[in-house]
Amino acid sequence: MNPRAQSLIAELDLHPHPEGGYYREIFRSESRVQPGDHRAERSALTAIYFLLVAGQHSGWHQVLSDEIWSHLEGDALELLCFDATKSQASTIALGRFSASGAAPIHVVRAGVWQAAHPLGEYALLGCYVGPGFDFSDFRMAKDNAEMRCIIAQQGEAFAACL
């Protein structure tokens, strides 16, 4: 593992995340909101540090709130998204602004399936969810055979994160 990534895990007190990589929640708003759907009241906003190292990926998952990914340090990250309601797949380069189209921030809309992997040694990100993240709003494709098949049909890069 890259020495800087090892250092970040220790310095930021990161722990294994169920979807892969390492994380630590750094903020949970005391303000409460009522989502406009069936869910119970939530924190208005949550934020985590999220780290992926070479050879790791964030497995396909779905969050029922909007999520903003922001690149903080390290190499670029490939963020894969699949909107099942539109059968629309997309690939986003998340990193420093570049001529190849990378940008440091991307919004994943509520309910869109997402996965990611670093394009180098490591990528440190901030992930911000509003209404705030709650594990009851979180699903992984590994637990949904039909979704795994649909995602696998989107191509090799998509299947690699299953």
C-alpha positions in Angstrom: 0.0 0.0 0.0 1.2 3.5 -0.8 2.9 5.0 2.3 0.8 8.2 2.1 -2.4 6.1 2.1 -1.2 4.2 5.1 -0.5 7.4 6.9 -4.0 8.8 6.0 -5.6 5.7 7.5 -3.8 6.2 10.7 -4.0 10.1 10.9 -7.7 10.3 10.0 -8.6 7.2 12.0 -10.2 5.5 9.0 -11.9 2.1 9.3 -13.0 -0.5 6.7 -16.3 0.5 4.9 -18.9 -2.2 4.1 -18.7 -1.2 0.4 -14.9 -1.4 0.3 -12.1 1.1 1.1 -11.8 3.0 4.4 -13.9 5.7 6.0 -14.8 7.8 9.0 -17.8 10.0 9.6 -16.7 13.5 10.3 -20.0 15.4 10.5 -23.6 14.6 11.3 -25.9 17.6 11.4 -27.9 18.2 14.5 -30.6 19.8 12.3 -33.3 17.3 11.3 -35.3 17.1 8.1 -38.2 15.0 7.0 -37.5 13.5 3.5 -40.4 13.8 1.1 -40.8 10.1 0.8 -41.5 7.2 3.2 -38.3 7.5 5.2 -38.2 8.7 8.8 -36.7 12.0 9.9 -32.9 12.3 9.1 -30.0 14.5 9.9 -29.9 17.3 7.4 -26.4 16.5 6.2 -23.6 14.0 6.9 -20.0 13.9 5.7 -17.3 11.2 5.6 -13.7 10.9 4.6 -13.5 8.0 2.1 -10.2 6.4 0.9 -9.7 3.8 -1.8 -6.2 2.3 -2.5 -4.9 0.5 -5.6 -6.7 -2.8 -6.1 -9.8 -1.7 -4.1 -13.1 -0.6 -5.3 -16.3 0.8 -3.8 -18.8 -2.0 -4.6 -22.0 -1.1 -6.4 -24.4 0.5 -4.0 -27.4 2.8 -3.8 -28.2 5.6 -1.4 -31.7 7.0 -1.2 -30.3 10.6 -0.7 -28.2 12.8 -3.0 -24.5 12.3 -2.5 -21.7 14.7 -3.4 -18.3 13.2 -4.0 -15.3 15.6 -3.7 -11.7 14.7 -4.5 -9.4 15.8 -1.7 -6.0 14.2 -2.4 -4.2 11.5 -4.4 -4.9 10.1 -7.8 -8.0 10.5 -9.8 -11.0 8.2 -9.2 -13.3 6.6 -11.7 -16.9 6.9 -10.5 -19.4 4.7 -12.2 -23.1 5.4 -12.1 -26.1 3.5 -13.3 -29.6 5.1 -13.2 -31.9 2.0 -13.3 -35.0 4.1 -13.9 -33.5 5.4 -17.2 -31.2 2.4 -18.0 -28.5 5.0 -18.3 -24.8 4.3 -17.4 -22.1 6.9 -17.0 -18.4 7.1 -16.1 -17.0 10.2 -14.4 -13.3 11.0 -13.8 -13.1 12.6 -10.3 -9.8 14.4 -9.6 -8.0 17.6 -10.3 -9.4 19.6 -13.2 -7.8 18.3 -16.4 -8.0 18.5 -20.2 -9.2 14.9 -20.1 -12.4 16.0 -18.4 -11.7 15.3 -14.7 -13.3 17.5 -12.2 -13.0 17.6 -8.4 -16.8 17.3 -7.5 -19.6 15.2 -8.8 -23.2 14.8 -7.6 -24.8 11.3 -7.6 -28.6 11.8 -7.4 -30.7 9.9 -4.9 -31.4 6.3 -6.0 -28.6 6.1 -8.6 -26.4 3.0 -8.3 -22.7 3.9 -7.9 -19.3 2.3 -7.6 -15.7 3.6 -7.8 -12.1 2.7 -8.1 -8.9 4.7 -7.9 -7.0 5.2 -11.2 -3.6 5.2 -9.3 -2.1 4.5 -5.9 -4.9 6.0 -3.8 -7.7 8.5 -3.8 -9.0 10.4 -0.7 -12.5 11.8 -1.0 -15.1 13.7 0.9 -18.6 12.3 0.6 -21.5 14.4 1.7 -25.1 13.1 1.9 -28.3 15.1 2.2 -30.7 14.3 3.8 -28.1 12.7 6.0 -26.8 9.1 5.5 -28.6 6.3 7.3 -27.7 2.7 6.7 -31.4 1.9 6.3 -31.2 4.0 3.1 -28.2 2.0 1.8 -28.3 -1.1 -0.5 -25.6 -3.1 -2.1 -25.9 -4.8 -5.5 -24.2 -7.9 -4.1 -27.5 -8.5 -2.2 -29.6 -8.1 -5.4 -29.0 -10.8 -8.1 -31.2 -8.9 -10.7 -29.3 -5.7 -10.3 -25.9 -7.5 -10.5 -26.9 -8.9 -13.9 -28.1 -5.5 -15.2 -24.9 -3.8 -14.0 -22.7 -6.5 -15.4 -24.3 -6.0 -18.9 -23.1 -2.4 -18.9 -19.5 -3.4 -19.6 -16.2 -4.7 -18.2 -15.5 -1.6 -16.0 -19.0 -1.9 -14.4 -18.7 -5.6 -13.9 -15.3 -5.3 -12.2 -16.8 -3.5 -9.2 -19.4 -6.2 -8.5 
